[in-house]
Amino acid sequence: MRHVLSILLLPVLFLTGCAAVQADNQQASQASEAAVDPTQLQRSWLLVELDSRPPLAGSQVTLTFQEGALGGNTGCNSYGSPYQAGADGSLQLSELVHHEVLCLDDGVMEQEAAYLKALGTIASFEIDDDGQTLLLVDASGAVVLRFAAHTAAGGPVEPGGQVWELAGFVTVTGGVEEAEFLLAGSHITLEFDTESGQLFGTAGCNSYNAGYTLDDDGLRIGPPASTLMYCGEPEGLMDQESRFLGWLEEVEDLALDGGRLTLHLADGRSLLFTAD
């Protein structure tokens, strides 16, 4: 009987082992299916639905993910935030900040408020359609924002063919952006010559120029050369000019949204321009 029992038990043990292997394989398969690649976020996206409604006609709301930080334009103001994305599809934003320029087009400011509020509820993300659709989902599982992959035609965004006027300097203190506008009566301009790879303008008192390169890695500006005039009015003009020229050398990237150009520095500072 002892010998017979051994023969009968062997198939049972073998089947039990197979069941365990199958269970392990099933769990591994489910884990693999659940995993997502957070690096798929790292591109530019264009809003197509806000709370199941399309954005205002003629407005363009953008969202761009880079490693550890996101930003974009609400259709009026630029915004940004650090973020953390997990392989389980989790997405957490922190310290969401935005500029506070007033736009007078009908409904734009209301749309901006609704969009920023929706961003603040995000708990997870999904990427569908072979990476062409981004869904941002709240804690209840509802899709509150839907984006389509957005790629600027022709590679890097080109800011040439336009005179840009500086609206202000943006600094970051304690994770909060603060905009400092130009001295009353002063003007700082910027133009890009894409053929020569040179930019130029007036820094408020003196004219300046510098070489630049713009590619997929960002924007780099060489040391500006300027004339050497002194302007005493308005008070503080020369300090403002020196600050502007110094910041230009630290620029690392740009964002172009319609009539707004933002030059980004590494530490969160930025130069905000509007179309002249």
Backbone torsions as a table, in degrees:
resi	resn	phi	psi	omega
1	MET	NA	-39.3	-179.7
2	ARG	-61.2	-39.1	-179.1
3	HIS	-69.5	-39.8	179.1
4	VAL	-64.6	-41.4	179.2
5	LEU	-61.5	-38.8	178.8
6	SER	-61.7	-41.7	-179.8
7	ILE	-66.2	-37.7	-178.6
8	LEU	-73.2	-32.0	-176.7
9	LEU	-75.0	-31.3	-176.5
10	LEU	-56.2	-49.1	177.8
11	PRO	-60.9	-36.4	179.8
12	VAL	-63.2	-46.1	178.9
13	LEU	-62.8	-39.1	-179.3
14	PHE	-65.4	-42.9	179.8
15	LEU	-67.2	-38.0	177.8
16	THR	-62.3	-41.8	178.1
17	GLY	-62.8	-41.3	178.5
18	CYS	-62.7	-41.8	-179.7
19	ALA	-62.5	-39.7	-179.7
20	ALA	-65.3	-42.1	178.9
21	VAL	-64.1	-43.2	178.8
22	GLN	-62.0	-40.5	179.1
23	ALA	-64.2	-43.0	178.5
24	ASP	-62.7	-43.0	179.2
25	ASN	-63.4	-39.2	179.3
26	GLN	-64.9	-43.2	179.1
27	GLN	-64.3	-40.7	179.3
28	ALA	-64.9	-39.5	179.0
29	SER	-64.8	-42.6	178.6
30	GLN	-64.1	-40.3	178.9
31	ALA	-64.6	-38.8	179.5
32	SER	-65.4	-41.1	179.8
33	GLU	-66.6	-33.5	-177.1
34	ALA	-76.1	-25.5	-175.8
35	ALA	-71.0	142.1	175.6
36	VAL	-127.0	163.0	-178.9
37	ASP	-103.2	105.1	-177.4
38	PRO	-61.7	-22.4	-179.5
39	THR	-68.0	-16.3	176.0
40	GLN	-64.2	-20.4	177.7
41	LEU	-67.8	-27.1	-166.8
42	GLN	-76.7	78.7	175.9
43	ARG	-164.9	-175.5	177.9
44	SER	-96.6	142.1	-178.1
45	TRP	-130.1	150.1	179.8
46	LEU	-118.6	126.9	-177.4
47	LEU	-65.4	131.5	176.1
48	VAL	-120.6	-17.6	176.4
49	GLU	-148.9	134.2	173.8
50	LEU	-124.0	112.5	-174.7
51	ASP	51.9	47.1	175.9
52	SER	70.1	10.5	177.5
53	ARG	-119.3	145.2	177.3
54	PRO	-70.6	155.6	176.8
55	PRO	-67.7	166.0	179.5
56	LEU	-56.1	141.7	177.8
57	ALA	-59.2	131.2	178.7
58	GLY	87.4	-10.4	178.6
59	SER	-94.2	152.5	-179.2
60	GLN	-133.2	110.9	179.4
61	VAL	-105.0	123.4	-173.5
62	THR	-119.4	157.3	177.7
63	LEU	-145.2	124.3	179.1
64	THR	-125.1	127.9	176.5
65	PHE	-101.3	131.5	165.9
66	GLN	-120.4	175.5	-177.3
67	GLU	-63.9	111.4	175.5
68	GLY	85.6	-9.0	-178.6
69	ALA	-146.9	145.4	176.3
70	LEU	-126.0	161.8	178.2
71	GLY	-167.3	176.5	179.5
72	GLY	168.4	-160.2	-179.9
73	ASN	-132.0	137.4	-177.5
74	THR	-83.3	-1.4	-170.6
75	GLY	103.4	-11.3	175.2
76	CYS	-138.7	-55.9	-175.7
77	ASN	-115.0	154.0	173.1
78	SER	-83.9	157.1	-178.8
79	TYR	-148.2	168.1	178.3
80	GLY	-166.3	164.7	179.1
81	SER	-168.1	144.8	164.9
82	PRO	-67.6	157.4	177.6
83	TYR	-150.2	161.1	172.6
84	GLN	-130.9	129.0	179.1
85	ALA	-122.7	136.5	-177.4
86	GLY	-110.3	162.4	177.9
87	ALA	-68.6	-10.3	175.7
88	ASP	-90.3	4.0	-179.8
89	GLY	90.0	2.4	179.3
90	SER	-71.9	148.3	180.0
91	LEU	-145.2	120.3	-179.4
92	GLN	-122.9	126.8	175.1
93	LEU	-103.4	150.9	177.1
94	SER	-143.4	149.0	175.3
95	GLU	53.7	49.9	178.2
96	LEU	-68.2	121.1	-179.2
97	VAL	-125.7	155.0	178.3
98	HIS	-153.6	158.1	175.6
99	HIS	-75.7	164.5	-174.6
100	GLU	-128.9	49.8	173.2
101	VAL	-81.6	136.8	-179.0
102	LEU	-85.1	126.5	175.0
103	CYS	-110.4	133.7	-170.2
104	LEU	-95.1	-6.2	178.2
105	ASP	-61.5	141.3	-176.0
106	ASP	-56.0	125.4	172.9
107	GLY	82.4	-8.6	-174.5
108	VAL	-65.5	-44.8	-178.4
109	MET	-69.6	-35.2	176.7
110	GLU	-66.0	-40.5	177.8
111	GLN	-64.7	-41.3	178.3
112	GLU	-59.5	-45.7	-179.6
113	ALA	-61.7	-42.2	-179.8
114	ALA	-66.8	-38.7	-179.7
115	TYR	-66.0	-47.8	-179.4
116	LEU	-64.9	-36.6	176.6
117	LYS	-63.3	-42.7	178.9
118	ALA	-63.0	-41.9	177.9
119	LEU	-57.8	-36.1	-178.8
120	GLY	-69.7	-11.6	-179.3
121	THR	-100.3	-2.5	-171.2
122	ILE	-66.5	134.0	177.8
123	ALA	-121.4	-22.6	-177.9
124	SER	-157.8	171.7	179.5
125	PHE	-137.2	157.5	174.0
126	GLU	-137.6	141.7	177.2
127	ILE	-121.7	120.8	-175.6
128	ASP	-120.2	-179.5	173.6
129	ASP	54.6	48.7	178.6
130	ASP	54.9	41.7	175.4
131	GLY	84.5	9.2	-175.6
132	GLN	-98.3	-9.5	-178.6
133	THR	-130.5	132.1	177.4
134	LEU	-116.4	126.8	175.9
135	LEU	-112.0	128.6	174.1
136	LEU	-107.4	127.1	-166.5
137	VAL	-120.1	139.9	177.9
138	ASP	-86.9	-178.3	-174.3
139	ALA	-65.1	-23.1	179.3
140	SER	-82.6	-7.6	-178.4
141	GLY	95.0	3.8	-179.8
142	ALA	-83.6	137.4	175.4
143	VAL	-79.3	115.6	-177.7
144	VAL	-104.1	-22.4	178.9
145	LEU	-138.5	133.7	177.6
146	ARG	-125.1	131.6	-178.2
147	PHE	-125.1	154.0	170.6
148	ALA	-111.1	145.1	177.3
149	ALA	-56.0	134.6	-174.6
150	HIS	-125.6	118.4	178.9
151	THR	-125.4	125.6	177.8
152	ALA	-68.0	130.8	179.7
153	ALA	-64.2	139.5	174.8
154	GLY	83.2	15.6	176.2
155	GLY	88.7	-139.8	-176.0
156	PRO	-58.7	145.4	177.8
157	VAL	-62.3	131.1	-179.4
158	GLU	-105.1	122.9	-178.6
159	PRO	-93.9	9.4	-176.2
160	GLY	-73.3	168.5	179.0
161	GLY	77.7	17.6	-175.6
162	GLN	-148.0	141.6	170.9
163	VAL	-92.4	122.3	-179.5
164	TRP	-104.3	138.4	179.1
165	GLU	-115.6	129.5	-177.4
166	LEU	-67.5	127.4	177.4
167	ALA	-93.7	-30.7	-179.5
168	GLY	174.1	170.1	176.1
169	PHE	-100.6	137.0	178.2
170	VAL	-115.2	125.8	176.2
171	THR	-116.1	166.1	-179.7
172	VAL	-124.9	121.5	178.9
173	THR	-126.6	117.1	-179.2
174	GLY	59.9	34.4	179.3
175	GLY	81.5	1.2	-178.6
176	VAL	-110.8	128.9	178.6
177	GLU	-80.4	138.3	177.2
178	GLU	-129.5	129.5	-179.0
179	ALA	-98.4	133.5	176.2
180	GLU	-117.4	118.2	-175.2
181	PHE	-83.5	166.1	-177.6
182	LEU	-70.1	157.6	174.7
183	LEU	-58.6	141.3	-179.9
184	ALA	-57.9	132.9	178.9
185	GLY	85.7	-2.0	-179.7
186	SER	-103.1	154.4	-179.1
187	HIS	-140.7	134.4	174.6
188	ILE	-126.0	128.2	-176.8
189	THR	-121.9	162.7	-178.7
190	LEU	-148.6	132.0	174.2
191	GLU	-133.0	143.3	177.3
192	PHE	-108.7	129.4	171.4
193	ASP	-103.9	98.8	-172.6
194	THR	-68.0	-25.7	-179.4
195	GLU	-73.3	-41.4	-177.4
196	SER	-92.0	-13.8	-176.0
197	GLY	71.9	28.4	179.5
198	GLN	-119.0	148.4	170.5
199	LEU	-122.3	156.9	-176.3
200	PHE	-159.6	170.6	178.3
201	GLY	165.1	-163.7	173.4
202	THR	-112.4	137.3	-178.0
203	ALA	-93.8	9.7	179.9
204	GLY	118.3	-39.4	175.9
205	CYS	-125.7	-53.0	-177.4
206	ASN	-101.4	151.6	170.1
207	SER	-82.7	155.1	-176.6
208	TYR	-144.7	165.4	171.7
209	ASN	-154.4	159.3	-179.5
210	ALA	-162.1	153.1	172.5
211	GLY	-81.8	154.4	178.2
212	TYR	-148.2	158.1	171.0
213	THR	-129.1	138.3	179.8
214	LEU	-132.9	117.5	178.6
215	ASP	-148.2	-167.2	-177.5
216	ASP	-64.4	-18.9	179.6
217	ASP	-86.9	-5.8	177.2
218	GLY	124.1	-163.8	-177.9
219	LEU	-114.4	129.0	175.8
220	ARG	-124.6	132.5	-177.0
221	ILE	-120.2	129.6	179.3
222	GLY	-75.8	172.5	179.4
223	PRO	-58.4	124.5	-179.7
224	PRO	-71.6	143.7	170.4
225	ALA	-104.7	138.9	-176.6
226	SER	-141.0	161.7	172.2
227	THR	-70.7	172.5	-169.4
228	LEU	-121.4	35.7	177.2
229	MET	-77.0	158.7	174.6
230	TYR	-116.7	131.6	177.8
231	CYS	-121.9	124.3	-176.5
232	GLY	-91.3	-12.7	-177.7
233	GLU	-131.9	144.4	-7.9
234	PRO	-68.1	162.7	-178.5
235	GLU	-58.6	132.1	-179.8
236	GLY	91.9	1.3	-176.3
237	LEU	-62.3	-41.2	-177.0
238	MET	-68.8	-34.8	176.3
239	ASP	-66.0	-40.5	178.2
240	GLN	-63.4	-41.3	179.2
241	GLU	-63.8	-44.4	179.4
242	SER	-62.4	-39.6	178.9
243	ARG	-62.6	-46.4	-179.3
244	PHE	-60.3	-49.1	-178.5
245	LEU	-64.2	-35.8	177.1
246	GLY	-66.6	-40.2	179.5
247	TRP	-66.9	-35.2	-179.2
248	LEU	-55.2	-39.4	-177.6
249	GLU	-68.8	-16.9	-177.6
250	GLU	-99.7	1.5	-178.6
251	VAL	-65.0	138.3	-179.8
252	GLU	-120.6	-19.8	-177.0
253	ASP	-162.1	169.0	177.3
254	LEU	-137.3	159.1	173.2
255	ALA	-133.9	132.7	-178.1
256	LEU	-123.4	116.3	179.6
257	ASP	-129.9	96.4	179.3
258	GLY	61.5	-118.9	-178.5
259	GLY	-92.1	20.8	-179.8
260	ARG	-126.2	134.1	177.1
261	LEU	-123.9	128.8	177.7
262	THR	-120.6	124.9	174.0
263	LEU	-100.4	120.9	-174.2
264	HIS	-98.5	135.8	173.0
265	LEU	-102.5	164.3	-171.1
266	ALA	-64.2	-33.0	-172.9
267	ASP	-92.9	15.8	178.4
268	GLY	98.2	-13.9	176.2
269	ARG	-68.0	160.0	177.3
270	SER	-156.7	159.4	174.5
271	LEU	-111.9	125.3	-176.6
272	LEU	-104.9	126.9	179.7
273	PHE	-121.9	150.8	171.2
274	THR	-122.5	157.0	178.8
275	ALA	-67.1	130.8	-178.1
276	ASP	-71.8	NA	NA
